[in-house]
Amino acid sequence: MRLLAALAFALTVAACGFEPVYGPGGTGTKLQNQVQVDPPRDREGFLLVRQLEERLGRAANPAYKLAIDLSVGEEARAIDPDGDIRRYHMIGSAAFALSDATTGEVILSDLVDNFVGYSATGTTVATLSAQRDATERLMTILADEIVLQLQTSDL
């Protein structure tokens, strides 16, 4: 019975055009070590580029260039009765454009955005540490979303 269910699932997936990202000829293999990301301008950009290069590899002879316009901001989310801010949301968006390295033609452009939260309770050092951690988490999320968009596109 399980074999029959697995076979039916495999046929259904094959019929819908499902193609593994990292399978032969998949977009994951097309992008691996082929994307040169623009150099970062600040700490947030460095963290984002680091995550992208971890996912896509570092290109020696890039076939594609990835330009990113990163924007990060904060919002106060929880204020106590004394007027002190106790929780923040860090909001980030990254507009990106993947272009052909030789012609410069833009192949794909899109915008990803997300947010993370952190607490501002305790000492100043604890708050700064929570803020730095939130920045790293946000850049990881944005990098994952960019890679997902690239891998699910038709290149």
Phi, psi and omega per residue, in radians:
M1 nan -0.756 3.130
R2 -1.132 -0.670 3.127
L3 -1.104 -0.709 3.121
L4 -1.140 -0.726 3.117
A5 -1.135 -0.726 3.119
A6 -1.138 -0.699 3.117
L7 -1.146 -0.744 3.107
A8 -1.102 -0.722 3.107
F9 -1.111 -0.778 -3.134
A10 -1.084 -0.723 3.117
L11 -1.170 -0.696 3.110
T12 -1.109 -0.795 -3.134
V13 -1.137 -0.725 3.134
A14 -1.148 -0.631 -3.108
A15 -1.242 -0.452 -3.102
C16 -1.501 -0.006 3.126
G17 1.561 0.232 3.121
F18 -1.039 2.301 3.114
E19 -2.405 2.155 -3.125
P20 -1.068 2.385 -3.120
V21 -1.059 -0.723 -3.105
Y22 -1.725 0.223 3.067
G23 -1.346 3.055 3.119
P24 -1.015 2.164 -3.139
G25 1.379 0.049 3.127
G26 -1.272 2.799 -3.103
T27 -1.128 -0.450 3.105
G28 -1.110 -0.709 3.123
T29 -1.332 -0.509 3.094
K30 -1.167 -0.558 -3.071
L31 -1.588 -0.367 -3.055
Q32 -1.055 2.117 -3.131
N33 1.029 0.476 -3.117
Q34 -2.140 -0.005 -3.059
V35 -2.006 2.152 3.051
Q36 -1.748 2.063 -3.124
V37 -1.572 2.400 3.087
D38 -0.973 2.532 -3.123
P39 -1.119 2.562 -3.117
P40 -1.283 2.715 3.118
R41 -1.883 -0.276 -3.097
D42 -2.651 -3.084 -3.085
R43 -1.089 -0.764 3.126
E44 -1.057 -0.760 3.112
G45 -1.097 -0.687 3.103
F46 -1.072 -0.786 -3.139
L47 -1.110 -0.682 3.124
L48 -1.162 -0.817 3.135
V49 -1.092 -0.707 3.118
R50 -1.032 -0.782 3.134
Q51 -1.164 -0.704 3.117
L52 -1.105 -0.765 3.135
E53 -1.185 -0.522 3.077
E54 -1.171 -0.663 -3.110
R55 -1.407 -0.701 -3.032
L56 -1.770 -0.247 -3.064
G57 1.524 2.898 3.133
R58 -1.766 2.226 -3.032
A59 -1.501 2.244 3.022
A60 -1.529 -0.812 3.073
N61 -2.116 1.448 -2.992
P62 -1.227 2.431 3.015
A63 -1.627 -0.367 -3.095
Y64 -2.320 2.685 3.006
K65 -2.115 2.465 -3.116
L66 -2.108 2.003 3.088
A67 -1.785 2.362 -3.086
I68 -2.271 2.314 3.014
D69 -1.931 1.868 -3.012
L70 -1.766 2.398 3.101
S71 -2.346 2.248 -3.125
V72 -2.306 2.368 3.099
G73 -2.535 3.001 -3.139
E74 -2.264 2.603 3.051
E75 -2.263 2.420 3.023
A76 -1.307 2.274 -3.081
R77 -2.018 -0.479 -3.120
A78 -2.399 2.124 -3.136
I79 -2.106 2.249 -3.115
D80 -1.407 3.017 -3.115
P81 -1.035 -0.408 3.122
D82 -1.451 -0.071 3.137
G83 1.584 0.118 3.108
D84 -1.488 2.427 3.112
I85 -1.411 2.203 -3.092
R86 -1.901 -0.278 -3.130
R87 -2.582 2.448 3.115
Y88 -2.155 2.659 2.898
H89 -1.933 2.258 3.035
M90 -1.747 2.112 -3.053
I91 -1.950 2.266 -3.130
G92 -2.274 2.552 3.019
S93 -2.422 2.556 -3.135
A94 -2.358 1.952 3.007
A95 -1.542 2.255 -3.087
F96 -2.308 2.693 3.093
A97 -2.415 2.147 3.064
L98 -1.709 2.186 -3.117
S99 -2.240 2.759 3.072
D100 -1.209 2.295 -3.065
A101 -1.191 -0.501 -3.095
T102 -1.557 -0.749 -3.074
T103 -1.643 -0.424 -3.087
G104 1.429 0.037 -3.137
E105 -1.202 2.280 3.131
V106 -1.303 2.143 -3.111
I107 -1.612 -0.682 -3.084
L108 -2.642 2.368 3.004
S109 -2.434 2.520 -3.082
D110 -2.850 3.103 3.117
L111 -2.300 2.299 3.018
V112 -2.091 2.564 3.097
D113 -2.609 2.723 -3.139
N114 -2.918 3.137 3.113
F115 -2.556 2.794 2.995
V116 -2.393 2.820 3.120
G117 -2.092 2.730 3.025
Y118 -2.636 2.687 -3.105
S119 -1.607 2.561 3.107
A120 -1.997 0.539 3.117
T121 -1.598 2.698 3.125
G122 1.645 -2.582 -3.054
T123 -1.475 2.939 3.081
T124 -1.095 -0.690 3.131
V125 -1.109 -0.742 3.129
A126 -1.133 -0.682 3.115
T127 -1.147 -0.768 3.108
L128 -1.116 -0.661 3.093
S129 -1.138 -0.741 3.110
A130 -1.125 -0.647 3.119
Q131 -1.162 -0.760 3.120
R132 -1.121 -0.719 3.102
D133 -1.113 -0.724 3.116
A134 -1.093 -0.689 3.105
T135 -1.076 -0.782 3.124
E136 -1.110 -0.729 3.129
R137 -1.127 -0.723 3.142
L138 -1.126 -0.740 3.138
M139 -1.168 -0.598 3.072
T140 -1.139 -0.761 3.120
I141 -1.087 -0.829 -3.131
L142 -1.106 -0.710 3.109
A143 -1.098 -0.753 3.117
D144 -1.079 -0.697 3.127
E145 -1.172 -0.686 3.105
I146 -1.123 -0.817 3.141
V147 -1.073 -0.714 3.105
L148 -1.054 -0.791 3.121
Q149 -1.077 -0.734 -3.138
L150 -1.154 -0.753 -3.066
Q151 -1.271 -0.442 3.136
T152 -1.660 0.064 3.127
S153 -1.525 2.888 3.074
D154 -1.637 1.797 3.131
L155 -1.677 nan nan
